[in-house]
Amino acid sequence: MSPTFANGKICYLEIPATDVTGSAAFYEAVFGWQIRQRGDGSTAFDDGVGEVSGTWVIGRPPSTQAGVLVYIMVDSVAATMEAVVAQGGEIVQAIGADAPEVTARFRDPAGNIFGLYQEPNHSLPAGKQ
């Protein structure tokens, strides 16, 4: 499926990394992002629905504060938080801080902070609310 091409669409992210291979493995394991090699040999990704792509960049400081904050949509914030920790990330804001929205924030292994977002019609597993 081809991505949507439209004026104003967010289409590309550059994520600071200290280890591109490690960062790619983290996002692939936690979110199922498709990892690929670009024509120039750099490692790139496509998000879970093929609408946003990007790459990891070395030599740029990580986004360690919540300034512009990118949220990644997931089926279950609770389950994704477990995957983040299992893959070497850290939870920096638990579920509930933005109630009634189901969100959380995490720090990836390179130090970048991202948000997690769960659509309201997706219920949390029993005991995770």
C-alpha positions in Angstrom: 0.0 0.0 0.0 1.4 3.4 -1.0 1.5 6.2 1.6 -0.9 9.1 1.4 0.7 12.1 -0.4 -0.9 15.3 0.8 0.1 18.9 1.5 0.9 19.3 5.3 1.3 15.6 6.0 4.0 14.7 8.5 6.1 12.3 6.5 9.7 11.8 7.8 11.5 11.7 11.1 15.1 11.9 12.0 15.7 10.2 15.3 19.0 10.8 17.1 20.9 7.6 18.0 24.1 6.5 19.5 23.9 3.1 17.9 21.8 2.9 14.7 21.6 -0.9 14.7 20.5 -0.9 18.4 17.9 1.8 17.8 16.5 0.0 14.7 16.2 -3.2 16.7 14.4 -1.4 19.5 11.8 0.2 17.2 11.3 -3.0 15.2 10.8 -5.1 18.3 8.5 -2.7 20.1 6.5 -1.2 17.3 6.9 -3.6 14.3 8.5 -0.8 12.2 9.9 -2.1 8.9 13.7 -1.6 8.8 15.4 -1.2 5.4 18.7 0.0 3.9 18.4 3.2 1.7 20.3 3.6 -1.5 23.1 5.5 0.3 23.6 2.6 2.7 22.0 4.2 5.8 19.4 2.5 7.8 15.8 3.7 7.5 12.4 2.7 8.8 8.7 2.8 7.8 6.1 3.0 10.5 3.6 0.3 11.2 1.2 1.4 8.5 3.7 2.6 5.9 2.7 6.3 6.2 5.8 7.8 7.9 9.4 7.0 7.2 12.7 8.1 8.6 16.2 7.3 9.7 18.4 7.4 12.8 21.2 10.0 12.9 24.4 9.9 14.8 26.0 13.1 16.3 22.8 14.8 17.1 21.7 15.2 20.8 18.7 13.1 21.8 15.4 14.8 22.5 15.5 14.3 26.3 12.8 16.9 27.2 9.2 16.9 26.1 9.3 19.9 23.7 7.8 18.8 20.4 6.5 15.4 21.4 5.7 12.7 18.9 3.1 10.1 20.0 3.1 6.6 18.5 -0.3 5.0 18.2 -0.5 1.5 19.7 -3.2 -1.1 20.4 -2.3 -1.2 24.1 -0.3 1.4 26.0 0.2 -1.1 28.9 1.5 -3.9 26.7 3.8 -1.5 24.8 5.2 -0.1 28.0 6.2 -3.7 28.9 7.8 -4.1 25.5 9.7 -0.8 25.9 11.2 -1.9 29.2 12.0 -5.4 27.9 13.9 -3.8 24.9 16.0 -1.5 27.1 13.8 1.6 27.2 12.5 3.4 30.2 9.0 4.6 31.1 9.1 8.3 32.1 5.3 9.0 32.4 2.9 6.2 33.4 -0.7 5.8 32.2 -3.1 8.2 33.8 -1.2 11.6 33.7 -3.3 12.7 30.7 -6.6 11.0 31.7 -9.1 10.5 30.3 -6.7 9.9 27.3 -4.7 6.7 27.5 -1.1 7.8 27.1 2.3 7.2 28.5 5.8 8.5 27.7 9.0 6.5 27.3 12.7 7.2 26.8 14.3 5.0 24.1 17.8 3.5 24.5 19.4 6.7 23.0 17.6 9.0 25.4 14.8 10.3 23.1 11.4 10.8 24.7 8.3 9.7 22.8 4.7 9.4 23.7 2.4 6.4 23.4 -1.3 6.8 22.5 -4.1 4.3 22.6 -7.4 5.0 20.8 -10.3 5.2 23.3 -12.2 2.3 21.7 -9.3 0.0 22.5 -9.7 -1.3 26.0 -6.8 -2.0 28.3 -6.2 -5.6 29.4 -7.7 -6.6 32.7 -5.7 -5.4 35.6 -3.8 -2.7 33.6 -6.2 0.2 34.0 
